[in-house]
Amino acid sequence: MVVRVFVAGGTGVLGQRLVPQLVARGHRVTATTTNAAKLGLLERMDAEGVVMDGLDPMSVGEAVAKAQPDAIVHQMTAISVAHAGKPDMKHMDRWFATTNRLRTEGTDHLLAAAEATGVTNFVAQSYAGWNGVRDGGRIKAEEQPLDPMTGTAARPSMAAIRHVEDSVNTAGGAVLRYGWFYGPGATDDLVAPVRRRRFPVVGGGTGYCSWVHLDDAASATILALEQKAQGVFNVVDDEPAPASEWLPHLAACAGAKPPMRAPAWLARLLVGQVAVTMMVEGRGFSNAKAKQELGWQLRYPSWRQGFKEELA
Ligand SMILES: NC(=O)c1ccc[n+]([C@@H]2O[C@H](COP(=O)([O-])OP(=O)(O)OC[C@H]3O[C@@H](n4cnc5c(N)ncnc54)[C@H](OP(=O)(O)O)[C@@H]3O)[C@@H](O)[C@H]2O)c1
């Protein structure tokens, strides 16, 4: 079964693992970038490259109409330094401003283009790192809500994620709640401050987080596409874990000294409430549904092994 797949955002850390996996499974891929200088990168992955601005409905409409895809994957974010400047958890609303637009307006433009071209197979990126609703257990399934992060700098991001999920669900597509990515290029901005001992364990480090390797995120995405899956799936590894466990392990795998400890009040002043919530109260996620319904098998079932292989 060869499918013509349109990957909106084919040059990001996930796109660069997803496109080759799609091609290897025999799919024909059109993939987008905003930057003509990256068309060569897409061509080297054996995709047809196209320049598209996900915030411009004409640009999106034309690119999709020309590609005539059977399926569309929405992987557009603007989190990299090139698009958003230096990571800034304290002012996440500013850092994520364009990403939030890509998750609201960008989703609407892609869904409109899908409807205009008769595409019903639609898969979009959502997030399930640490943002499960902060009551009850530490591990959340898909039917449990995400944390709206009311009153914090993450509120606009959570509202944008809610928009992706609601609109893609309404259109009969699949929403993949990816855990915190690691793998080639994905954690460079995290490892740098960890190496400088500028990324402490906050409070007791009791907040849970879910990780996923990019190659596993890509394979789950392809299963969702090939099966025309509908609804929400957590795409996370087998081992949600507290910051007190994953952060020292990440530091050790990256050859850094153990992370410092910081009290919550100090971290709140320095890096803001969102980082404190993540590290003290975060909730992780279960992957049982993706395994059972998509038949997803992970190459990296735990970040414990994955960090060792990727960060050494
Ligand atoms: N679940 C997670 O943990 C998660 C999810 C996403 C990202 N991240 C992290 O965020 C960092 C940056 O991610 P990234 O490398 O994927 O880069 P990114 O800057 O977020 O870009 C992702 C993709 O979106 C495209 N894009 C950006 N603006 C666009 C626009 N206006 N219209 C259409 N497409 C647009 C980019 O294309 P061009 O740049 O080629 O123009 C690229 O293909 C990494 O550290 C990554 O690990 C984490």
PDBQT file of the ligand as one rigid body, heavy atoms in Angstrom, charges set to zero:
ROOT
HETATM    1  N1  LIG A 401       7.436  16.646  22.048  1.00  0.00    +0.000 N 
HETATM    2  C1  LIG A 401       8.545  17.356  22.141  1.00  0.00    +0.000 C 
HETATM    3  O1  LIG A 401       9.365  17.212  23.057  1.00  0.00    +0.000 OA
HETATM    4  C2  LIG A 401       8.889  18.367  21.074  1.00  0.00    +0.000 A 
HETATM    5  C3  LIG A 401       8.018  18.637  20.020  1.00  0.00    +0.000 A 
HETATM    6  C4  LIG A 401       8.461  19.538  19.014  1.00  0.00    +0.000 A 
HETATM    7  C5  LIG A 401       9.699  20.138  19.129  1.00  0.00    +0.000 A 
HETATM    8  N2  LIG A 401      10.484  19.862  20.200  1.00  0.00    +0.000 N 
HETATM    9  C6  LIG A 401      11.827  20.439  20.367  1.00  0.00    +0.000 C 
HETATM   10  O2  LIG A 401      11.894  21.749  19.835  1.00  0.00    +0.000 OA
HETATM   11  C7  LIG A 401      13.185  21.980  19.283  1.00  0.00    +0.000 C 
HETATM   12  C8  LIG A 401      13.046  22.462  17.848  1.00  0.00    +0.000 C 
HETATM   13  O3  LIG A 401      12.340  21.479  17.097  1.00  0.00    +0.000 OA
HETATM   14  P1  LIG A 401      12.530  21.277  15.529  1.00  0.00    +0.000 P 
HETATM   15  O4  LIG A 401      13.936  20.953  15.196  1.00  0.00    +0.000 OA
HETATM   16  O5  LIG A 401      11.503  20.299  15.071  1.00  0.00    +0.000 OA
HETATM   17  O6  LIG A 401      12.326  22.743  14.909  1.00  0.00    +0.000 OA
HETATM   18  P2  LIG A 401      11.103  23.719  14.767  1.00  0.00    +0.000 P 
HETATM   19  O7  LIG A 401      11.664  25.082  14.655  1.00  0.00    +0.000 OA
HETATM   20  O8  LIG A 401      10.097  23.512  15.859  1.00  0.00    +0.000 OA
HETATM   21  O9  LIG A 401      10.476  23.326  13.327  1.00  0.00    +0.000 OA
HETATM   22  C9  LIG A 401       9.710  22.170  13.101  1.00  0.00    +0.000 C 
HETATM   23  C10 LIG A 401       9.211  22.159  11.672  1.00  0.00    +0.000 C 
HETATM   24  O10 LIG A 401       8.225  23.169  11.498  1.00  0.00    +0.000 OA
HETATM   25  C11 LIG A 401       8.564  23.946  10.347  1.00  0.00    +0.000 C 
HETATM   26  N3  LIG A 401       8.055  25.307  10.461  1.00  0.00    +0.000 N 
HETATM   27  C12 LIG A 401       8.488  26.302  11.265  1.00  0.00    +0.000 A 
HETATM   28  N4  LIG A 401       7.787  27.436  11.043  1.00  0.00    +0.000 NA
HETATM   29  C13 LIG A 401       6.902  27.151  10.054  1.00  0.00    +0.000 A 
HETATM   30  C14 LIG A 401       5.919  27.898   9.345  1.00  0.00    +0.000 A 
HETATM   31  N5  LIG A 401       5.658  29.187   9.605  1.00  0.00    +0.000 N 
HETATM   32  N6  LIG A 401       5.221  27.275   8.384  1.00  0.00    +0.000 NA
HETATM   33  C15 LIG A 401       5.448  25.973   8.090  1.00  0.00    +0.000 A 
HETATM   34  N7  LIG A 401       6.356  25.214   8.712  1.00  0.00    +0.000 NA
HETATM   35  C16 LIG A 401       7.070  25.797   9.678  1.00  0.00    +0.000 A 
HETATM   36  C17 LIG A 401      10.073  23.888  10.277  1.00  0.00    +0.000 C 
HETATM   37  O11 LIG A 401      10.516  24.195   8.955  1.00  0.00    +0.000 OA
HETATM   38  P3  LIG A 401      11.853  25.025   8.607  1.00  0.00    +0.000 P 
HETATM   39  O12 LIG A 401      12.610  25.291   9.880  1.00  0.00    +0.000 OA
HETATM   40  O13 LIG A 401      12.615  24.141   7.655  1.00  0.00    +0.000 OA
HETATM   41  O14 LIG A 401      11.393  26.248   7.947  1.00  0.00    +0.000 OA
HETATM   42  C18 LIG A 401      10.317  22.452  10.644  1.00  0.00    +0.000 C 
HETATM   43  O15 LIG A 401      10.139  21.609   9.544  1.00  0.00    +0.000 OA
HETATM   44  C19 LIG A 401      13.956  20.655  19.381  1.00  0.00    +0.000 C 
HETATM   45  O16 LIG A 401      14.779  20.721  20.517  1.00  0.00    +0.000 OA
HETATM   46  C20 LIG A 401      12.861  19.632  19.592  1.00  0.00    +0.000 C 
HETATM   47  O17 LIG A 401      13.298  18.505  20.337  1.00  0.00    +0.000 OA
HETATM   48  C21 LIG A 401      10.108  18.987  21.171  1.00  0.00    +0.000 A 
ENDROOT
TORSDOF 0
